[in-house]
Amino acid sequence: MSDPLVVARLGPVFSRGVLCLRGPLTAENLSPFQNAIRNEAGPVVILDLSEVPYIDSAGLGSLVSAYITCHKSGCQVVLAGTNDRVLKLFEISRVEKLFLMFPTLDDAIGAFAAPTRA
C-alpha cells in the first residue's frame, strides 16, 4: 500500500486556486487529486508539489489530463516546487513543456499577484 495523498486547498490566492499536495501521486491514491482539481474554477490553478516525493505513470497521466481539461476551458495549470525526481519524469516523458513551472509556491503566487495592465 502506497503512502496516502493529502490535497489541501489554499486560497483562493489573488483569484487563483492553489492546491497543496502532500504524498506520492500514484495509481493507488489518485482520487483525492482528481476530486480536488475537478472542483477548481478560475483562470489559473496552482499545484504545489513541494511535498510530493514521486509520481508514477498514472499520476503523470492524471496531471496531463488535468492540464488538457483545464486548457480546453481556458484555465492554466501551474506547477510549483517540483523536486528533481519529478522533474526528471517530466523530461523523460516530454511533458515539461505543457506546464508553467516555478521553483516555489511563493514564486508561483508572486508571478500572478501583480495586476496586468492593458
KEPAPA-906435 format. One record per residue (C-alpha): residue number from 1; x, y, z; residue in one letter; chain. Coordinates in steps of 0.001 Angstrom, whole numbers, plus 524288, in hexadecimal, padded with zeros to 5 digits. Example, Ala and Ser with C-alpha at 12.3 -4.5 7.8 and 13.67 -1.06 7.14 Angstrom:
// KEPAPA-906435
PT | lumse | east | north | up | bavex | kolvo
PT | 1 | 8300C | 7EE6C | 81E78 | a | A
PT | 2 | 83566 | 7FBDC | 81BE4 | s | A
***
This chain:
// KEPAPA-906435
PT | lumse | east | north | up | bavex | kolvo
PT | 1 | 80000 | 80000 | 80000 | m | A
PT | 2 | 80503 | 80D47 | 7FC0D | s | A
PT | 3 | 805FE | 818DB | 8052A | d | A
PT | 4 | 7F995 | 820F8 | 804E9 | p | A
PT | 5 | 7F82D | 82D47 | 7FCE2 | l | A
PT | 6 | 7F299 | 83903 | 803FB | v | A
PT | 7 | 7ED7D | 84472 | 7FC0D | v | A
PT | 8 | 7EB04 | 85148 | 8030E | a | A
PT | 9 | 7E4F8 | 85D2F | 7FCB7 | r | A
PT | 10 | 7EBF3 | 869CF | 7FFC1 | l | A
PT | 11 | 7E4D9 | 87592 | 7FB13 | g | A
PT | 12 | 7E03F | 87ABC | 7F258 | p | A
PT | 13 | 7ECA2 | 882B9 | 7F22C | v | A
PT | 14 | 7EB8B | 88E94 | 7E93E | f | A
PT | 15 | 7DFEE | 887D6 | 7E297 | s | A
PT | 16 | 7E843 | 87BCB | 7DFED | r | A
PT | 17 | 7E506 | 86E6C | 7E526 | g | A
PT | 18 | 7F070 | 86865 | 7EC68 | v | A
PT | 19 | 7F0CF | 859E0 | 7EF5E | l | A
PT | 20 | 7FB94 | 854FA | 7F854 | c | A
PT | 21 | 7FE97 | 8468A | 7F67D | l | A
PT | 22 | 80581 | 83E8C | 800E2 | r | A
PT | 23 | 8099E | 8309D | 7FDF5 | g | A
PT | 24 | 80C25 | 828F3 | 7F17A | p | A
PT | 25 | 80308 | 82A88 | 7E5EB | l | A
PT | 26 | 800F6 | 81C71 | 7E1BF | t | A
PT | 27 | 7F6B3 | 81360 | 7DC00 | a | A
PT | 28 | 7F2EF | 80F29 | 7E9BA | e | A
PT | 29 | 7EF52 | 81CB9 | 7EE71 | n | A
PT | 30 | 7EAF9 | 82508 | 7E2D5 | l | A
PT | 31 | 7DD1E | 8275C | 7E7BC | s | A
PT | 32 | 7E01D | 832AE | 7F10B | p | A
PT | 33 | 7E77F | 839E2 | 7E656 | f | A
PT | 34 | 7DD52 | 8375F | 7DBD5 | q | A
PT | 35 | 7D233 | 83BA8 | 7E4B9 | n | A
PT | 36 | 7D95C | 8480B | 7E8CE | a | A
PT | 37 | 7DD41 | 84C2D | 7DB19 | i | A
PT | 38 | 7CF4B | 84A2C | 7D629 | r | A
PT | 39 | 7CA71 | 853FA | 7E027 | n | A
PT | 40 | 7D3C9 | 85EBA | 7DBF8 | e | A
PT | 41 | 7CEE3 | 86996 | 7D361 | a | A
PT | 42 | 7D62D | 87583 | 7CF36 | g | A
PT | 43 | 7E059 | 87A2D | 7C5CC | p | A
PT | 44 | 7EBC1 | 873C6 | 7CD06 | v | A
PT | 45 | 7ED33 | 867FE | 7D5E5 | v | A
PT | 46 | 7FA1E | 866EF | 7DD0A | i | A
PT | 47 | 7FE46 | 85957 | 7E16C | l | A
PT | 48 | 8084A | 8598B | 7EC52 | d | A
PT | 49 | 81037 | 84D08 | 7EAAB | l | A
PT | 50 | 81AC3 | 8506E | 7F48D | s | A
PT | 51 | 8167D | 8453A | 7FD61 | e | A
PT | 52 | 81490 | 83B40 | 7F275 | v | A
PT | 53 | 82043 | 83200 | 7F2F8 | p | A
PT | 54 | 81CEF | 82AC5 | 7E664 | y | A
PT | 55 | 812B8 | 82901 | 7DBDF | i | A
PT | 56 | 81022 | 81C5B | 7D480 | d | A
PT | 57 | 80B06 | 81B18 | 7C695 | s | A
PT | 58 | 7FCC8 | 81B81 | 7CB05 | a | A
PT | 59 | 7FF67 | 827D4 | 7D2D9 | g | A
PT | 60 | 80620 | 82DD3 | 7C71B | l | A
PT | 61 | 7FA7F | 82A2A | 7BEAE | g | A
PT | 62 | 7F16D | 8308E | 7C870 | s | A
PT | 63 | 7F964 | 83D2C | 7C820 | l | A
PT | 64 | 7F934 | 83D47 | 7B945 | v | A
PT | 65 | 7EA99 | 83A9F | 7B95B | s | A
PT | 66 | 7E8AE | 845FF | 7C2C8 | a | A
PT | 67 | 7F0C1 | 84E8E | 7B9B2 | y | A
PT | 68 | 7E897 | 84AB9 | 7ADD4 | i | A
PT | 69 | 7DB98 | 84C9B | 7B4CC | t | A
PT | 70 | 7DF9E | 859CA | 7BA41 | c | A
PT | 71 | 7E5A2 | 85E3B | 7AD69 | h | A
PT | 72 | 7D8F9 | 85B50 | 7A61E | k | A
PT | 73 | 7D174 | 863DC | 7AF9E | s | A
PT | 74 | 7DB43 | 86EFA | 7AEDD | g | A
PT | 75 | 7E1EF | 86BF1 | 7BBB4 | c | A
PT | 76 | 7F07F | 86A39 | 7BE00 | q | A
PT | 77 | 7F6BD | 8600B | 7C6E9 | v | A
PT | 78 | 80321 | 8650C | 7CD58 | v | A
PT | 79 | 80C93 | 85C74 | 7D507 | l | A
PT | 80 | 814C2 | 860EB | 7E080 | a | A
PT | 81 | 81F52 | 85A58 | 7E882 | g | A
PT | 82 | 821D3 | 84E8A | 7DFEB | t | A
PT | 83 | 82D84 | 846D7 | 7E4B2 | n | A
PT | 84 | 83860 | 84164 | 7DC11 | d | A
PT | 85 | 83259 | 833C9 | 7DB9D | r | A
PT | 86 | 8254C | 838FD | 7D6C0 | v | A
PT | 87 | 82BE4 | 84253 | 7CD3C | l | A
PT | 88 | 83390 | 836F2 | 7C789 | k | A
PT | 89 | 826D0 | 82F84 | 7C545 | l | A
PT | 90 | 82138 | 83B5D | 7BE3A | f | A
PT | 91 | 82D6B | 83C5B | 7B5C2 | e | A
PT | 92 | 82DC9 | 82DD6 | 7B273 | i | A
PT | 93 | 81F69 | 82DCC | 7AED2 | s | A
PT | 94 | 820BD | 83AE0 | 7A7BC | r | A
PT | 95 | 81588 | 84190 | 7AEB9 | v | A
PT | 96 | 81D7E | 84C39 | 7B579 | e | A
PT | 97 | 819EE | 855BE | 7AA88 | k | A
PT | 98 | 80B73 | 8548D | 7ADCD | l | A
PT | 99 | 80CB3 | 85AB3 | 7BB1E | f | A
PT | 100 | 81150 | 867DA | 7BFBF | l | A
PT | 101 | 81A2D | 86442 | 7CB3B | m | A
PT | 102 | 81F9A | 86C11 | 7D68C | f | A
PT | 103 | 829D2 | 86808 | 7E097 | p | A
PT | 104 | 82123 | 86B96 | 7EC32 | t | A
PT | 105 | 812EE | 86E3F | 7EF48 | l | A
PT | 106 | 81663 | 87C39 | 7F2F5 | d | A
PT | 107 | 81C82 | 87E22 | 7E580 | d | A
PT | 108 | 81053 | 878DF | 7DED8 | a | A
PT | 109 | 80722 | 88148 | 7E6DA | i | A
PT | 110 | 80FE1 | 88D1A | 7E4DC | g | A
PT | 111 | 80FC2 | 88B55 | 7D62A | a | A
PT | 112 | 80102 | 88CF2 | 7D60A | f | A
PT | 113 | 7FFC1 | 896EA | 7E113 | a | A
PT | 114 | 80302 | 8A2FF | 7D92E | a | A
PT | 115 | 7F75D | 8A8CC | 7D217 | p | A
PT | 116 | 7F873 | 8A885 | 7C363 | t | A
PT | 117 | 7F78E | 8B51A | 7BBD5 | r | A
PT | 118 | 7F184 | 8B684 | 7AE77 | a | A
***
